[in-house]
């Protein structure tokens, strides 16, 4: 659809009819012998039409026309993906468990960098972003807008808080995934720890899991010295959610009867390998939308006006060149 940035200029369009009223070529009583027949009779209306076209194009150019932007639906390869990012204060430490110094990279910075590159390489994904620390936070609903997604990931650079309410964070992420359009759905949890999930939150998560299939991935950013989520306790060792919350979160996610995969990463390279593996598994046909930017049409109006004016100038020049000359005076000798 065509729009105009300055619509008041369109009120001047009736001026394009002036060439019908004003004859700007000089009239001559001497006929042009080389313009006889239908071709010759068409020259006048053609020049008048060119003048009207040039004036109309100039006025439309002043109105600044454009094609409105929008989106087009197409079939791509990707998924409906919800990123659930841990923003507890421990994420601001390095994988060695200390504050970043010199060229060190925190776990949050490494995850943010790798996820940004992952998103940039997957233009067909619809992505939503949520975060959690003391409470869950909706950062961005599921969308195709790459600029909005990039801005949401950049916003995660703010300092984290102290606690880790992973249960309610997962509830928010799964609700976002359920609201997505048709196609595969996945939740990627990026966290360096866990906490005890309250019974009522566990019930809510089981109900969400029963409503619709969602693939769940947990990217566990393990700090140096922390126990593995896959490590079985030795006989006689206590094994409770309070003492081993990461292991019991892993067991709980397995119990949801959803496709689930856990990754342990203790370095940026391991994070990259895990994200690449998730990308390979979440590459399926998907109907998505591609934005179409607004396109300016003013240049076309100026081009038409220039061509029309050039043709009229050429006609004027030819008129002067072939205009009949007055006969030379006769000299009479005495």
C-alpha positions as CSV (number, residue, x, y, z in Angstrom):
1,X,0.0,0.0,0.0
2,X,1.3,3.5,-0.9
3,X,1.5,6.2,1.8
4,X,2.6,9.8,1.8
5,X,4.9,11.4,4.3
6,X,3.6,14.9,3.4
7,X,0.0,14.5,2.2
8,X,-0.9,18.2,2.0
9,X,1.2,18.5,-1.2
10,X,-1.4,16.4,-3.0
11,X,-3.8,19.4,-3.0
12,X,-1.6,20.9,-5.7
13,X,-2.3,18.0,-8.1
14,X,-4.9,19.9,-10.1
15,X,-2.1,22.1,-11.3
16,X,-1.0,19.2,-13.5
17,X,-4.0,20.2,-15.8
18,X,-2.4,23.6,-16.6
19,X,-0.8,22.3,-19.9
20,X,-4.4,21.8,-21.2
21,X,-5.1,25.5,-20.8
22,X,-1.7,27.0,-21.6
23,X,-0.1,26.6,-25.0
24,X,3.6,27.1,-24.4
25,X,4.8,26.2,-27.9
26,X,4.6,29.1,-30.4
27,X,1.9,28.8,-33.1
28,X,2.9,29.1,-36.7
29,X,1.0,29.7,-39.9
30,X,3.4,27.6,-41.9
31,X,2.8,23.9,-41.7
32,X,5.6,21.4,-41.0
33,X,5.7,19.3,-44.1
34,X,7.7,16.5,-42.3
35,X,4.9,16.1,-39.6
36,X,2.0,15.4,-41.9
37,X,-0.5,12.5,-41.2
38,X,-1.4,10.8,-37.9
39,X,2.1,11.0,-36.5
40,X,2.1,14.8,-36.9
41,X,-1.3,15.2,-35.3
42,X,-0.1,13.1,-32.3
43,X,2.9,15.4,-31.5
44,X,0.8,18.1,-29.8
45,X,-1.2,15.8,-27.5
46,X,2.0,13.9,-26.7
47,X,3.9,17.0,-25.6
48,X,0.9,18.1,-23.5
49,X,0.8,14.7,-21.8
50,X,4.5,14.9,-21.1
51,X,4.0,18.4,-19.5
52,X,1.1,17.0,-17.3
53,X,3.2,14.0,-16.3
54,X,6.2,16.2,-15.3
55,X,4.0,18.5,-13.2
56,X,2.2,15.5,-11.5
57,X,5.5,13.8,-10.8
58,X,6.9,16.9,-9.2
59,X,3.9,17.3,-7.0
60,X,3.9,13.6,-6.0
61,X,7.6,13.9,-5.2
62,X,6.9,16.8,-2.8
63,X,4.3,14.5,-1.1
64,X,7.1,12.0,-0.4
65,X,5.4,8.7,-1.4
66,X,6.4,5.3,0.0
67,X,5.4,1.7,0.0
68,X,4.3,0.7,3.5
69,X,6.4,-1.9,5.3
70,X,5.0,-5.1,6.8
71,X,5.8,-8.8,6.8
72,X,5.6,-11.8,4.5
73,X,5.0,-15.4,5.6
74,X,7.4,-18.0,4.3
75,X,8.6,-21.5,5.2
76,X,12.0,-21.6,6.9
77,X,14.1,-23.9,9.2
78,X,14.0,-23.2,12.9
79,X,11.8,-23.4,16.0
80,X,9.8,-21.4,18.6
81,X,12.5,-20.9,21.1
82,X,12.3,-19.4,24.6
83,X,15.6,-18.6,26.3
84,X,15.4,-18.6,30.1
85,X,18.5,-16.9,31.5
86,X,19.7,-17.0,35.1
87,X,20.4,-13.5,36.4
88,X,21.5,-14.4,39.9
89,X,24.7,-12.6,41.1
90,X,26.8,-15.8,40.8
91,X,26.4,-15.6,37.0
92,X,28.6,-12.5,37.1
93,X,31.6,-14.6,38.2
94,X,33.9,-16.6,36.0
95,X,33.8,-20.3,35.6
96,X,36.6,-20.4,38.1
97,X,34.2,-18.9,40.7
98,X,35.8,-15.4,41.1
99,X,35.1,-11.9,39.8
100,X,36.4,-11.3,36.2
101,X,39.8,-9.7,36.1
102,X,41.8,-8.6,33.1
103,X,40.6,-10.5,30.1
104,X,38.5,-12.9,32.1
105,X,34.9,-13.4,30.9
106,X,32.0,-14.0,33.3
107,X,29.6,-16.8,32.8
108,X,26.8,-14.4,32.0
109,X,29.0,-12.5,29.4
110,X,30.1,-15.8,27.8
111,X,26.5,-17.1,27.5
112,X,25.3,-13.7,26.2
113,X,28.0,-13.6,23.5
114,X,27.4,-17.2,22.4
115,X,23.6,-16.9,22.4
116,X,23.8,-13.6,20.4
117,X,25.9,-15.4,17.7
118,X,23.5,-18.4,17.8
119,X,20.5,-16.1,17.2
120,X,22.2,-14.2,14.4
121,X,22.9,-17.5,12.5
122,X,19.2,-18.6,12.8
123,X,17.0,-15.9,11.0
124,X,13.9,-18.2,10.9
125,X,13.6,-18.8,14.6
126,X,10.8,-17.1,16.7
127,X,12.5,-16.3,20.0
128,X,11.2,-15.2,23.4
129,X,13.4,-14.3,26.4
130,X,12.7,-14.6,30.1
131,X,15.1,-14.2,33.1
132,X,14.9,-15.1,36.7
133,X,16.7,-14.4,39.9
134,X,14.7,-13.5,43.0
135,X,11.6,-13.5,40.8
136,X,10.9,-14.4,37.1
137,X,11.0,-11.5,34.6
138,X,9.5,-11.4,31.1
139,X,12.1,-9.7,28.9
140,X,10.6,-10.3,25.4
141,X,7.5,-12.3,24.1
142,X,8.1,-14.7,21.3
143,X,8.8,-12.6,18.2
144,X,10.5,-12.7,14.8
145,X,12.0,-9.2,15.2
146,X,15.8,-9.6,15.2
147,X,16.4,-6.0,16.4
148,X,14.1,-6.6,19.4
149,X,15.8,-9.9,20.2
150,X,19.2,-8.4,20.0
151,X,18.2,-5.6,22.3
152,X,16.7,-8.0,24.8
153,X,19.9,-10.1,24.9
154,X,21.9,-6.9,25.4
155,X,19.7,-5.9,28.3
156,X,20.7,-9.0,30.2
157,X,24.0,-7.4,30.9
158,X,22.6,-5.6,33.9
159,X,24.0,-6.9,37.3
160,X,22.2,-9.9,38.7
161,X,20.5,-10.3,42.1
162,X,21.2,-12.7,44.9
163,X,18.6,-15.6,44.7
164,X,17.6,-18.2,42.1
165,X,13.9,-18.9,41.7
166,X,14.3,-21.4,38.9
167,X,10.9,-23.0,39.4
168,X,8.8,-19.9,38.7
169,X,11.2,-19.0,35.9
170,X,10.5,-22.3,34.2
171,X,6.8,-21.8,34.7
172,X,7.0,-18.4,32.9
173,X,9.2,-19.9,30.1
174,X,6.9,-22.8,29.4
175,X,3.8,-20.5,29.4
176,X,5.6,-18.4,26.8
177,X,6.4,-21.5,24.7
178,X,2.7,-22.6,24.8
179,X,1.6,-19.2,23.5
180,X,3.9,-19.4,20.5
181,X,2.4,-20.1,17.0
182,X,2.4,-23.6,15.4
183,X,5.6,-25.4,15.1
184,X,8.1,-27.1,17.4
185,X,8.7,-25.4,20.8
186,X,11.7,-25.4,22.9
187,X,12.9,-23.9,26.2
188,X,16.6,-23.4,26.8
189,X,17.5,-22.9,30.5
190,X,20.9,-21.3,31.0
191,X,21.9,-21.4,34.7
192,X,24.8,-22.0,36.9
193,X,22.7,-23.3,39.8
194,X,19.3,-24.2,41.0
195,X,17.1,-24.0,44.1
196,X,14.4,-26.0,45.8
197,X,11.1,-25.9,43.7
198,X,8.0,-25.5,45.9
199,X,5.4,-28.3,45.6
200,X,2.8,-26.0,44.1
201,X,5.2,-24.8,41.5
202,X,6.1,-28.4,40.6
203,X,2.4,-29.1,40.2
204,X,2.0,-26.2,37.9
205,X,5.0,-27.3,35.8
206,X,3.6,-30.8,35.5
207,X,0.3,-29.4,34.3
208,X,2.0,-27.3,31.7
209,X,4.0,-30.3,30.5
210,X,0.8,-32.3,30.1
211,X,-0.9,-29.7,28.0
212,X,1.5,-29.6,25.1
213,X,4.9,-31.0,24.2
214,X,7.9,-28.7,24.7
215,X,11.5,-29.7,24.3
216,X,13.6,-28.6,27.3
217,X,17.3,-28.1,27.4
218,X,19.3,-27.2,30.4
219,X,22.7,-25.6,29.9
220,X,24.3,-25.9,33.3
221,X,27.2,-23.5,33.6
222,X,29.2,-25.5,36.2
223,X,31.6,-23.5,38.4
224,X,35.0,-25.1,39.2
225,X,34.6,-27.3,42.2
226,X,30.8,-27.7,41.9
227,X,29.4,-31.2,41.8
228,X,28.1,-32.6,38.5
229,X,24.4,-32.9,38.0
230,X,25.1,-36.4,36.7
231,X,27.1,-37.5,39.7
232,X,25.4,-40.2,41.8
233,X,25.8,-39.7,45.6
234,X,28.0,-42.3,47.4
235,X,26.2,-44.8,49.6
236,X,25.4,-43.2,52.9
237,X,25.8,-39.6,51.6
238,X,22.8,-37.3,52.1
239,X,20.9,-36.6,48.8
240,X,18.2,-34.0,49.3
241,X,17.0,-31.1,47.2
242,X,18.4,-28.6,49.8
243,X,21.9,-30.2,49.6
244,X,22.0,-31.0,45.9
245,X,19.4,-28.6,44.2
246,X,21.1,-28.9,40.7
247,X,20.9,-32.7,40.7
248,X,17.3,-32.7,41.9
249,X,16.3,-30.1,39.3
250,X,17.8,-32.4,36.7
251,X,15.8,-35.4,38.1
252,X,12.6,-33.3,38.2
253,X,13.0,-32.2,34.5
254,X,13.5,-35.8,33.6
255,X,10.2,-36.7,35.4
256,X,8.1,-34.3,33.3
257,X,8.0,-36.9,30.4
258,X,9.1,-34.3,27.9
259,X,12.0,-34.4,25.5
260,X,14.8,-33.2,27.8
261,X,18.6,-32.8,27.4
262,X,21.0,-31.5,29.9
263,X,24.5,-30.1,29.2
264,X,27.3,-29.3,31.6
265,X,29.7,-26.6,30.5
266,X,32.7,-25.5,32.5
267,X,34.2,-23.1,29.9
268,X,33.1,-20.8,27.1
269,X,34.2,-23.5,24.6
270,X,31.9,-26.1,26.2
271,X,29.0,-23.5,26.1
272,X,29.6,-23.0,22.4
273,X,29.6,-26.8,21.8
274,X,26.3,-27.3,23.7
275,X,24.6,-24.4,21.9
276,X,25.7,-25.8,18.5
277,X,24.2,-29.1,19.5
278,X,20.9,-27.6,20.5
279,X,20.9,-25.7,17.2
280,X,21.3,-29.0,15.2
281,X,18.4,-30.6,17.1
282,X,16.1,-27.6,16.8
283,X,16.2,-27.2,13.0
284,X,12.8,-28.1,11.7
285,X,10.5,-26.7,9.0
286,X,8.6,-23.7,10.4
287,X,6.2,-21.1,9.0
288,X,7.6,-17.7,10.0
289,X,7.4,-14.1,8.9
290,X,10.0,-11.9,7.4
291,X,9.8,-8.1,7.9
292,X,9.5,-5.9,4.7
293,X,10.9,-2.4,5.3
294,X,9.2,0.7,4.1
295,X,10.5,1.7,0.6
296,X,10.7,5.3,-0.6
297,X,9.2,6.1,-4.0
298,X,10.2,9.7,-4.2
299,X,13.2,8.9,-6.4
300,X,10.8,7.5,-9.0
301,X,8.7,10.7,-9.1
302,X,11.9,12.8,-9.5
303,X,13.1,10.6,-12.3
304,X,9.8,10.8,-14.2
305,X,9.7,14.6,-13.7
306,X,13.3,14.9,-15.0
307,X,12.6,12.7,-18.0
308,X,9.5,14.7,-18.8
309,X,11.2,18.0,-18.5
310,X,14.1,16.8,-20.6
311,X,11.7,15.8,-23.4
312,X,9.9,19.1,-23.3
313,X,13.2,21.0,-23.4
314,X,14.3,19.0,-26.4
315,X,11.0,19.8,-28.1
316,X,11.5,23.5,-27.4
317,X,15.0,23.4,-28.8
318,X,13.8,21.7,-32.0
319,X,11.0,24.2,-32.3
320,X,13.5,27.1,-32.4
321,X,15.8,25.2,-34.8
322,X,13.2,24.5,-37.4
323,X,11.1,27.7,-37.0
324,X,10.4,29.3,-40.4
325,X,12.6,32.2,-41.1
326,X,11.4,35.5,-42.5
327,X,12.3,36.0,-46.3
328,X,15.3,38.1,-47.0
329,X,14.4,41.6,-48.4
330,X,14.7,42.1,-52.2
331,X,17.3,44.5,-53.3
332,X,16.1,46.7,-56.2
333,X,18.8,48.5,-58.2
334,X,18.2,52.0,-59.3
